[in-house]
Amino acid sequence: MGSEMLIIVFGVIATPLYVIFMVVGSIAYTVITIFSIRAFFYYLQRRYRRWRRRRQRFAREPEDVQLQEIS
């Protein structure tokens, strides 16, 4: 009789804890995934902007550069 009672008590305590940990863990996993995807896109955006700026600098005509220096 004692072991059955222990199993019931353990189940009553462990099941809500298990559910809480599952919910918290899945929320944390989702948040971490979203932030890592956003950080990756931010990194790609910065690289693209830097690459585009560098390409524009090399593609400029000499007259354009002189006009910019004057103004």
Secondary structure, DSSP 8 states (H G I E B T S, - for coil): -HHHHHHHHHHHHHHHHHHHHHHHHHHHHHHHHHHHHHHHHHHHHHHHHHHHHHHHHHH--HHHHHHHHH-
